[in-house]
């Protein structure tokens, strides 16, 4: 690894792929399947899912179906059938809706070829992030991944056992989520070269992604395109959110600071990187990092 090699820290949801336009239709497909199979009103299912997500403070709690109120009166075999039916509907929809934004793969590959260490950092549960990374084959474009350990105590350990080969992994606790700088400082401490050079941070949330990036002295890049989701899908996600309206406003307040750059397409990151970090096409990269043992920092 060349000395002073640059680092890209990138958010994942709504930065590398459209999480809202993926999760919205997948969730509705799951609800439709459960409603039909169990004869439960869809609005009531939405209410029960929202209660589970609020209880665990996680919009992607993987045991959510099993904790729905209406299942308490059902036989164990019926519960198992409904859980499988709902999960299968979600997965079928995922294959249709989970897609990288245009140019993401080629842009990440180009940056890595030019010497960048690329680290993904996400507030989403680690098991769900890894599931999306594998589905999208993003492990081929990332050197490391830093994400929330999740609401379930076993998720962190299961995630480490199922991490794709060559992808280093680190988790953090709920209290250390972005906008804390902790995920970024951990990413640099464990996965960046000790004498790394310029750091670029890119994300769709100015408050959550870029404010902590600015605090560590990084070049901040706002992925403005991340808010280009369908209103119907945003309404679905908003309906399930345990966040209060003022919290949502804070997270998506684009005026909380002025980023160093704004992009409306991920490929626009390349000239920004070039302007801050002059790069040579001849740089040879070599992956040096190994996965860190399981456990929060």
N, C-alpha and C positions, 0 to 999 in steps of 0.2 A: 504493500500500500504506500503510495507516495506520501511524503510528509505534507502536512497542512492540507490534506485532501478535504474537500467540502462535504457537507452533510445536508440532506433534505429530510426534514420531518414533515410527514404528510398525514392529515386526517384521512379517514376512510369513508364513513357514511356521508353521502351528499358532497363528496369531494372527488373520490375515485369512481364511485358508482352512485346512482340515485336510490338512496335507501327508502325514501318516502314513496316513490313510484313503484318500488318493489314490495314494501311491507303492506301498503294499503290494500292492493288487490289480493295479496296472499292471505291477509287476515280476513277479508270479506269472503273469500272462497272457503276458508276454514269454518267461519260462522254459518255460511249457507249449508255446508255439509252437515254440521252438527244440528242445525235447526231442522233440516229435513229428516235426519236419522233419528233424532230424539224427540221431535215434535215440541220444540221450545221456540218461543218467539225470538227473532233475531235481535230486537232491541233489548230484550231481557238478557240475552247472551252477551251483548256489548256491555251491559251494566255489570254483569258478573265478572267478565274479563277485566274491566276497569278496576273493580274492587281487588282482584288478585294482584294486578300490576301495582296498585297503590300500596298494598300491604308489603310487597317486596321491593318497592321503589325501583322497579325495573320493567320497561315496556316489552322486554323480550325474555321473560321468565319462562324457562323451558318446561316447567311442570304445571303451567297455568291451567291446562285443560283438566287435569286431575283434581284441581282445587276449586272447580266451579261448583257453586252451591247445589245446582239441580242434580248433580251426580251422587249426592249423599243418600238419596233414596233409591238409587239403582243397584242392581246386583253386580258383584265384582266382575263377572264375565261380560256384562253389558258395558260396564265402565271401560274395560280394556278394549272392547270393540269400538267404542265411541272415541277413545283417545287415539287409537290407530287410524280411524276414519278421518278425524279432524286433522291429524298430523299429515296424513297422506295427501289430503286436499291442499294443504299449505305447500307441501313439497312440489306437487304438480304445478301449482301456480308459480312457484319460485323459478322453475325451469323456463318459464315464459317471460318473467319480468325482471330477473336479476341480471343486469348488464353493466359493463364498464361504460363510463362516458367516452365519447369519441376521442381517440388519440392517447388515452391514458397509458396503455401498454407500451406503445412505441416511445412515448416521451420518457417514461421511467427507464426503459432499456437504454435509451440514448444517454440519459443522465448518469446511469451506472457505468456505461462504457467510457464516459468522460471523467470518471473518478469519484463520483458522488457515492457516499454511503446513504442508502435510502431506508428510513425507519418509519413504519406506520404507527401512529398513536391514536387510540380510540377510547372513548368513555363507554362504549358498548360492552356487554358481557363477553369475556374472552372466548367462550365456546361458540357463541354466535358469530363473532368476528372471524374465528378460524373456519367456521363452516362456509362463510361467504368467500374467504380467501381461497379455500380449496375449490369451491364451485367455479370461481373466476380464474383459477390458476395464477393468482397474484403472488404466490410464494416464489415464483420465478423472477419477479421484479422487485421483491423486498429482501433486504438483508436481515431485518429484525422487526418484531412486532411488540408493542407495549400497549396493554389494554386492562380494563377493569376486571378484577377477578370474578365478578358475578355475585348474584344474590344467594346462590346455593353453595354450601361449603365445599362440596366435592368438585365443583366445576374447574377450579384452578388446577387440581391434580390431574383430572381427566384431560384437560387441555394440553398439559405438558406431555402426556403420554401419546397424544394424537397429533402433535405438531408435525407438519411436513418436514422431511429431511432438508437440512440446510437453512431452515428459518429459525433464528434465535428468538427467544420469547422471554417476556418479563410481565408481571402483573402488579397492580396496585389496588389499594383498598378504596372503598366508597368515599372516605374522607379526603382522599388524595386525587380525586378526579379533576380534570380541567374545569375551571380556569386556574387551578393550582399549577404552579410551574413544576411540581414534582414529576409528572410523567415525562416532561422534556429533559429535566436534569438527569433522571434515571436513564433515559434513552441514550443521552450523550455519555454518561459515566460508564455504562456497560457495553455499548455497541458501537460507539464512534472511536476512531483512532485517537490515542491520547493527545496527539499534537494536531488535531483536526483544525481545518481552516474555517471559512465562512459557513454559517448555518442559515438555511432558508426554511421557513415554516409556511405551509400552505393549508388553508382550511376554509370551510364555508361559513363558520361563525366567527365574526370579529371578536366578540366578547370571550368565547370559550377557547378559540384556537389561537388568535393573533395577539390578544393582550398578554397572555403568558409568554408567547414567542418574543414579543417586544421586551418583556422583562428580563429575558436571558440574552438579549442583545442580538437576536436573529433578524434577518431580513424577512418582513412579513408580507405574505401574498394572499389577498382575499379572493377565494373562488366564488365570485358573485353568481355564477351559473347554478350554484347549489340550491338556489331558491326557485328554480324553474320547474317545480313539480306540478302535477295536476291538482286543481282545487279539491276534487273529490277525494283524492288520496290524502291530502293534508288534513281534510276534515275528519277522515277516519282515524288518523294518528292523533289528532288533537282531541278527539272524543275519548280516546283511551289514556291520554296523558294524565299522570298524577301531579304534574307541575301546575301551579297556579298561573293565571294569566300574566301577572307581573313577572314571574320567573321566565316564562316564554319570551316576554318582551325584552328582558335583560339579555337572554341568550342570543336573540336574533337582532339586537340593536347594532346596526351597522355604523352608527355614528359615535360609538363609545371611544373610538380612536381612529386615526387616519392610517391605513396600511401603507406600506412602502410601494405596493403595486396592486393592481386589480386585474383579474383575468376573467374573461367570459368563455373561455375554452381552455382545457388543460394544456393543450399544445403551446399556448402562449407563455407557459412557464419557461420554455427553452431560451428564448431571447432574454428574459429577465435573469435567468441563471447565468447566461453568458455575460451580461452586463455587470454583474456583481462578482462573478468568478470566471475570469478568462480561462477557457478550457482548451485542451489539445486533444484532437481526435486520436492521437497515438497513445494516450494513457492506457496502460493495461491494469485492469482491476483483478484482484484476487480475493475471494471471500475468506476471511480469517476468523470469523466469530463462531463460537459454539454456544448452544443453548445454555442459559443460566438455570441452575436447579430451581425447582418449583418453590414458590413462596413469595409473599408480598415484601416490598422493600421496607 
